[in-house]
Each structure stands twice: as C-alpha cells, then as structure tokens.
Amino acid sequence: MDHMTNSTQTTSTGTVTGALDPEISAELTLERRDLLQTLATHREFLRTTARDLTDEQAAHRSTVSALCIGGLIKHVAHTESGWADFIVHGPSALAFSGEADYVEHAASFRMEPGETLASILERYDAVARRTDDLVATIPDLDRSHPLPEAPWFEPGASWSARRAFLHIVAETAQHAGHADILRESIDGSRTMG
C-alpha cells in the first residue's frame, strides 16, 4: 500500500511534494501532520532558491563561500537520506569511518561536472517522498537508536525517530537560508523577504 502523505503539486520550481492528502492526513496524529507540513514548507523555501536557474547558475559560487545552490540542495538530500536510513537501520547508517567520510561529506556540497539541477531536484523529491512515507508509517516516533561514534556526536547518546525528523527540519531550514543568500547574490531574487 502506498502511504505517501503529500500530494504532488507542480509549482514554479518544478514538481514538489505539497499539501497533505486529506484522506491520509485524517489518519495521522497532529504531531505527524505538523512534522510533514513543516518539512514541506522548508523544502519549498529551499527549492524556490533554485527557481529558473540554469545549471551553470546553480553551480556558481556567488559569495566568498564554497557553497552553491545546487550543492546545498544535493547536500540536504544526502543528509536527509542518511537520517532516514538511521531511523530505519540504526547507527550503522551513519557510521563514521574516517577520511573517506570527510571527502564524501565535502562532495555532497558540490555540483560535480555532469550533474544537472534537474537531476539534483529529482533526487531531492525522491528522498522527500521516502522521508514523508516514514513519518507517516513508522510505528513509534519514540523508537530510538544510539548515535554512532563520531567526533560531532555526544558519546553514548541516543536519538528517537522524532529527534531525527526534527534534525532533518533544522538542516533543511538552515540550508534554505544559506541558499537564499546565494540566490540573492546571483540575481537579486529572494525567497524569504
């Protein structure tokens, strides 16, 4: 059975997940509806920063930062996918294995040659649909896993599915703000002001 919680809407930024399907929404707790709506809102802020950009503009570093809009969207998709894997599979999904993980993390912020904004947005949509399905269907938001050993995690800490979903919201919102600054530097467009 397909448990997708968001209907698909086409907007000026492309095909995105949007309003909650009323039938499915009625089956969800208020907390789950709030999580899904908040995710949809911040994802749309992030996607809007890429509206009408060429691949070249999406890959352009428009400030002194090494960040670009396409890279930020790619990174948010990569991070969201990792946390969804953590919710399902536990700490092995985020295990830190040293230098190779630093390289992969850094690469997640870049648009590599041959990557297109369309392909990055398509991947982001697929990740979002998977996360939304998980929000709607995971049996218990309190289900916890220990965090893997890594320099950036508190030793011995555990996170619930709820906490991981909230982290995805925070990550998306933070990078939507970064992307908004980058977009304004490209052509003066702003999504949040």
N, C-alpha and C positions, 0 to 999 in steps of 0.2 A: 504494500500500500504506500502510496506517495504521501508523505506527511509535510510537504512543503507548506510553509506558513505564509509566505508572501506571494501575492500575485505578481505577474510580470507586467511592468509598465514601460512604455517607450517614452523617453524624455529627450530633451535636447542633448543630453550627454550619452545617449545610447540606451540599450536595454538594461534595465536595472530592476532589482527587487524593490518592491514598493509597499503599498498598503497591505495590511494583513487580510488574508482571505477570511471573510466573515464567518463561514462555517467552521473553519479550523480555529479561528480566534475564540469562538464561543466555548470551545473545548479546553482552552488553555487557562491557566491561572493568571491573575493580574500581573504577578511578577514576571512570568514568561512573556506575556504580551508587552510589558514595559521593556524588557530586555530586547525583544525583537524590534520594537518601534525605535528604540534608542540606537540600536545598531543601524537600522535603515536610514535614520536621519543623518548620522555621522558618515556613513558610507556615501550618501548622496552629496554631502558637503565635499568629500574628497573627490568623488567622480566629477563634480562640477568644475573643479580646478582644471580638468583636462578638456573641457568642452571646446570644440572647434580647433584644437591644437593639431599641428602636423606632427609626424614622428620626430622630425628634427627639433621642433619647439619642445616637445615632451621630454626629449633627452638633453635639452640645453640647461647648462648650469648658469642660471640667471643672476646669482648672487655670488659672494665670495665662498659660500658653502659648496661642498662637493655634491649637494643634493640636486635632483631634478624631479619634475612632477611624475614622469613615467616610472622612475626608480622608486619614488615614495609609494606609489600605488603597488608596484611589484613587491616592495618590502612589506607593506601592510598585508597583502595576500599571503606572502610567505609566513609571516608571523602568525596570522590568524589560523592558517592551516596547521602550523606546529602546535598551537594551543588546543585546537580541536582534536588533534591526534593525542595530546596529553590527556584530555578529558576521557577519551575512549580507551587508550592503551597504557596510560600511566607514565612514569618518569622516563622510560626508555625512549619515548617520542621526542624528548628534549635533551637527551643525554649530551653532555659536553665532552668532546674527545680531543680538544687541544687546537693546535694551529689551523687545521683544516676547517674547523667550525668558525674561526675568526674570518677566514678567507671567504667562506660561503656567506656569512653574515654581511660582510662588506659588499659582496657581489649582489646581494639582494636589494641594494640601494641604487644600482646602476641599470640603465638600459644598455644592453650589450649590442654590438653590431648584429643586424639581422632581426632584432626584436622590434615589434611594432607596438604602438599604443593600443591598437585594436586587440592584439593578442594578449597584452597585459590586462586590459579591461575584461576580456573574455575569461581569462583565468581568475580574475578577482570575482567575477559573477559566480563562477562555479564554486569557488571557496565559500562565498557568502551563502549560497544555497545550501551547501553542506552544513555550515555552522547553524543556519536557521533551522534546518531539519533537526539538528542535535539539540538546540534549545527547546524545540517543541516535543521531542520524543525521549530525551534521556529520562530514565525513571525517577532519578533523585538528584536535585541540584546540590544537595549536601554531600554527595559522593566525593570523597577526597582521595588524592594520591600524594605521596611525598614528592617534593620537588627534587630534581636530580642534583647531584653535586656540581656546582659551578660557582665561579667567583662572584657572580651577581645575585645568587640566591642565598637567603638566610639558611645556615646549616640546620638540618633536621626539620625544616618547615614543610607543611603540607598545605595544598590548596584544594578547595572544593571546586566542583564544576562551576558553581555560581561565581566564585572568585576569578576563575579563568575567563569566564564570559565577560565579567566586568573589566578585566585586564584588556580584552580584545576591544571593548568600547573605548577605554582610555587610550590605547595605542592608535586606534582609528581617529579619534578626536584630535590627539596631539599632532599626528601627521597631516591631518586635514588643515590645521592651522599653518603648519610649515608650507604645505603646498599652496595655500592661499597667498602667502608672501612671495613664493616663487612665481606664481602666475601674475601677480601684480607687477613684478619686476620684468616680466616678459612683455606685457602689452597694456598694463594698467587695469585689467579686469580684476574684480574682487568677487568672491563668493559670499563673504560674510559681512559686508559693510556697504 
